[in-house]
């Protein structure tokens, strides 16, 4: 079934953003069986976010292609696309509105909404206001910082000098979003949020992400464990020299990490192996041992079998 769907999704139509995937949107079948394959195809063959935004602004996209762009472009988690969702949420087309609401939440890394019943004018207007505030905030802050602010706000804290939208979300929702949008270059702000947080669960999960992004394991607590790990985590973890794992020659390293490394490291390995030419298969650092992520790890290892020592 999955192979058949992926083959179907590879057949693009009249524009660079056409896809047969949208025939199943909205609904549980799209969420459960189609979305992951569709977005993997987006990461493989679509233009990047800036070009997608230019395509949207140029006009001329028919309704199916507008729906496709809104659903597919979300996988980039790039705020440059926010104006497209802001415009689309008040569209006269019910289907474009549905795609705008669903895609916007997906772009943020948020929980996915049920849009089967359509989007009323009132709900569209309210969400448009949120999007407006989000775009103003993103001018000054990153999407990651928006989610760190959300998780800290749950415990009555926040990032220094925060001015902008504060999303009201449960910590587990915010942490999953943080995982989706965080990258190696975000270690400093992750550690800053760790220092600010006073919640044990939040601190543990932020530390998991630091471990995932630095390929480290921090088991022994420092003296004065009531204090945060702080920047010593970054200094200790990143002070290792060796192979440039961002180079083409480093792909073998990431195969080894995926095959033999700690399960929290699989998230970064899967992202690096995508850059090495592999399929886009997101693996969680917070929950890497579930059946979905185990299956994705197996698929990635099979894809890169020639690079494995016994391949």
URBEL-V924544 format. One record per backbone hydrogen bond with DSSP energy under -0.5 kcal/mol. CO is the residue of the C=O (numbers start at 1). NH is the residue of the N-H. E is the energy in kcal/mol with one decimal. If there is no record, write none. Layout:
BEGIN
co = [CO | CO]
nh = [NH | NH]
e = [E | E]
END
This chain:
BEGIN
co = [1 | 2 | 3 | 4 | 5 | 6 | 8 | 10 | 15 | 19 | 20 | 21 | 22 | 24 | 27 | 28 | 29 | 29 | 30 | 30 | 34 | 35 | 36 | 37 | 38 | 39 | 40 | 41 | 42 | 48 | 49 | 50 | 51 | 52 | 53 | 54 | 55 | 56 | 62 | 62 | 63 | 64 | 65 | 66 | 67 | 68 | 69 | 72 | 73 | 74 | 77 | 78 | 79 | 81 | 81 | 82 | 83 | 84 | 85 | 87 | 88 | 92 | 93 | 94 | 95 | 96 | 97 | 98 | 99 | 100 | 101 | 102 | 103 | 104 | 105 | 105 | 106 | 113 | 115 | 118 | 120 | 121 | 122 | 123 | 124 | 125 | 126 | 127 | 128 | 129 | 130 | 131 | 132 | 133 | 134 | 135 | 136 | 137 | 137 | 142 | 143 | 144 | 145 | 146 | 147 | 148 | 149 | 150 | 152 | 152 | 153 | 159 | 165 | 167 | 170 | 170 | 171 | 172 | 173 | 174 | 175 | 176 | 177 | 178 | 183 | 184 | 186 | 187 | 188 | 189 | 190 | 191 | 192 | 193 | 198 | 199 | 200 | 201 | 202 | 203 | 204 | 205 | 206 | 207 | 208 | 209 | 210 | 211 | 211 | 217 | 224 | 229 | 230 | 230 | 231 | 232 | 233 | 234 | 235 | 237 | 243 | 244 | 247 | 248 | 249 | 250 | 250 | 251 | 252 | 253 | 254 | 255 | 256 | 256 | 257 | 262 | 263 | 264 | 265 | 266 | 267 | 268 | 269 | 270 | 271 | 272 | 273 | 274 | 279 | 287 | 290 | 291 | 292 | 293 | 294 | 295 | 296 | 297 | 298 | 299 | 300 | 302 | 304 | 304 | 305 | 308]
nh = [5 | 6 | 7 | 8 | 9 | 10 | 11 | 12 | 18 | 22 | 23 | 24 | 25 | 30 | 31 | 32 | 33 | 34 | 34 | 35 | 38 | 39 | 40 | 41 | 42 | 43 | 44 | 45 | 46 | 52 | 53 | 54 | 55 | 56 | 57 | 58 | 59 | 59 | 65 | 66 | 67 | 68 | 69 | 70 | 71 | 72 | 73 | 75 | 76 | 77 | 79 | 81 | 82 | 84 | 85 | 86 | 87 | 88 | 89 | 90 | 91 | 94 | 97 | 98 | 99 | 100 | 101 | 102 | 103 | 104 | 105 | 106 | 107 | 108 | 109 | 110 | 109 | 115 | 118 | 120 | 124 | 125 | 126 | 127 | 128 | 129 | 130 | 131 | 132 | 133 | 134 | 135 | 136 | 137 | 138 | 139 | 140 | 140 | 141 | 146 | 147 | 148 | 149 | 150 | 151 | 152 | 153 | 154 | 155 | 157 | 156 | 162 | 167 | 169 | 173 | 174 | 175 | 176 | 177 | 178 | 179 | 180 | 181 | 182 | 186 | 187 | 190 | 191 | 192 | 193 | 194 | 195 | 196 | 197 | 200 | 203 | 204 | 205 | 206 | 207 | 208 | 209 | 210 | 211 | 212 | 213 | 214 | 215 | 216 | 219 | 227 | 232 | 233 | 234 | 235 | 236 | 237 | 238 | 239 | 240 | 245 | 247 | 250 | 251 | 252 | 253 | 254 | 255 | 256 | 257 | 258 | 259 | 260 | 261 | 261 | 265 | 266 | 267 | 269 | 270 | 271 | 272 | 273 | 274 | 275 | 276 | 278 | 277 | 281 | 290 | 294 | 295 | 296 | 297 | 298 | 299 | 300 | 301 | 302 | 303 | 304 | 305 | 307 | 308 | 308 | 311]
e = [-2.3 | -2.3 | -2.2 | -2.1 | -2.5 | -1.0 | -1.5 | -1.2 | -1.5 | -0.8 | -1.6 | -1.8 | -1.6 | -0.7 | -2.0 | -2.9 | -2.5 | -1.1 | -0.8 | -3.1 | -2.6 | -2.8 | -1.8 | -1.9 | -1.9 | -2.2 | -1.3 | -2.5 | -2.0 | -2.3 | -2.3 | -2.0 | -2.4 | -2.3 | -2.6 | -1.8 | -0.5 | -1.4 | -0.6 | -2.2 | -2.5 | -2.2 | -2.6 | -2.2 | -2.0 | -3.2 | -2.5 | -1.5 | -1.6 | -1.8 | -0.6 | -1.9 | -2.0 | -1.3 | -1.1 | -2.5 | -2.2 | -2.3 | -2.0 | -0.8 | -2.0 | -0.6 | -2.2 | -2.2 | -2.2 | -2.3 | -2.4 | -2.5 | -2.9 | -2.3 | -1.9 | -2.0 | -3.0 | -2.0 | -1.0 | -2.5 | -0.5 | -0.8 | -2.0 | -0.5 | -2.5 | -2.4 | -2.2 | -2.5 | -2.2 | -1.7 | -1.9 | -2.7 | -2.0 | -2.2 | -2.6 | -2.7 | -1.9 | -2.4 | -2.6 | -0.9 | -0.5 | -1.5 | -2.6 | -1.7 | -1.7 | -2.4 | -2.6 | -1.7 | -2.2 | -2.2 | -2.5 | -1.0 | -1.5 | -2.4 | -1.8 | -1.1 | -0.5 | -1.0 | -0.7 | -2.1 | -2.8 | -1.7 | -1.8 | -2.5 | -2.2 | -1.5 | -1.8 | -2.0 | -2.4 | -1.6 | -2.1 | -2.5 | -2.0 | -2.3 | -2.1 | -2.3 | -1.8 | -2.4 | -0.5 | -2.5 | -2.5 | -2.1 | -2.5 | -2.2 | -1.9 | -1.7 | -2.0 | -2.7 | -2.4 | -2.3 | -1.4 | -0.9 | -1.7 | -0.8 | -2.8 | -0.9 | -1.3 | -0.5 | -2.5 | -2.7 | -2.4 | -2.4 | -0.6 | -0.6 | -1.3 | -1.9 | -0.9 | -1.4 | -0.7 | -0.6 | -1.5 | -2.0 | -2.2 | -2.3 | -2.3 | -2.2 | -3.2 | -0.6 | -2.0 | -1.9 | -1.0 | -0.6 | -2.2 | -2.9 | -1.7 | -2.6 | -2.6 | -1.3 | -1.5 | -1.0 | -2.5 | -1.8 | -0.9 | -0.8 | -2.3 | -2.1 | -1.9 | -2.3 | -2.1 | -2.1 | -2.3 | -2.5 | -2.1 | -2.1 | -2.1 | -1.3 | -1.9 | -0.6 | -1.6 | -2.4]
END
